[in-house]
Structures are given as structure tokens and as C-alpha cells.
């Protein structure tokens, strides 16, 4: 199963003993903006790159594509 961007972030934060709040502060963004990124409300490609670099995971193409809802299912554009 392919992990979503948010799942990768959650896993790496857990591995590092960090919270979303501490990540947001480290990246100098608001916790609410980070939440919007992780909930796919903001694409924010540059921020996703910074997050992946900071948490040391490989960014995939699917991580920078906004999902498209089709009858309740997420499909990458």
C-alpha cells in the first residue's frame, strides 16, 4: 500500500519524537497552514519539499499532486 504524504510525515514525526506543532515552528509556518497541507487543502509544493527534506524522506510525484475526489474516491490528477 502506498503511503500518503500525510502518512509519511506522521510516521517520520513519530520516529523523531516530534509533533506537528514543532515541525511547523521549525519550518517557520503556522500549525494551521501545516494542517492544511497535510489535509490536502493546500498543495504548497515548496513547503512539501521542505517538509520532506527536514524529515528525510523521498518526495514522490504523488506527494505533490492534489487528489481529485471522484464519487467519494481519491484519484490523483
ZAKE-569329 format. One record per residue (C-alpha): x, y, z; residue in three letters. Coordinates in steps of 0.05 Angstrom, whole numbers, plus 5000, padded with zeros to 4 digits. Each point is the difference from the previous one (the first is absolute). Last residue first. Layout:
N
XYZAla...
This chain:
77
490752864778Unk500349485055Unk493549645015Unk496650025067Unk493449645004Unk493550295025Unk496750054932Unk506450274967Unk504150435047Unk506350264967Unk506449955040Unk504950574994Unk506749784972Unk506350155039Unk500449365041Unk497849584940Unk506550204966Unk503949705057Unk504150375052Unk505349575031Unk500550045075Unk504750385046Unk495250365047Unk503150674983Unk500549854926Unk492949734996Unk497350615037Unk503950484956Unk497549664937Unk492950025026Unk500950745015Unk502250144929Unk494149604973Unk494850375040Unk494049574977Unk495350295052Unk493749665024Unk503549324994Unk499049855075Unk507550015012Unk500750684965Unk494050295038Unk502949745066Unk506750334984Unk496450664988Unk496349925067Unk506649865036Unk502750664972Unk506349994959Unk507250115022Unk502449314977Unk502449845071Unk493650305029Unk495649574954Unk504049385018Unk499350145075Unk492450094992Unk499349374958Unk503449635057Unk506949695006Unk502849365030Unk504449894939Unk496849344980Unk493150295015Unk501450594956Unk502449524945Unk493649595004Unk495450615000Unk503750314942Unk499649364959Unk492649935017Unk498750724979Unk503549894933Unk495849384988Unk503049325009Unk499549514943Unk497349315018Unk
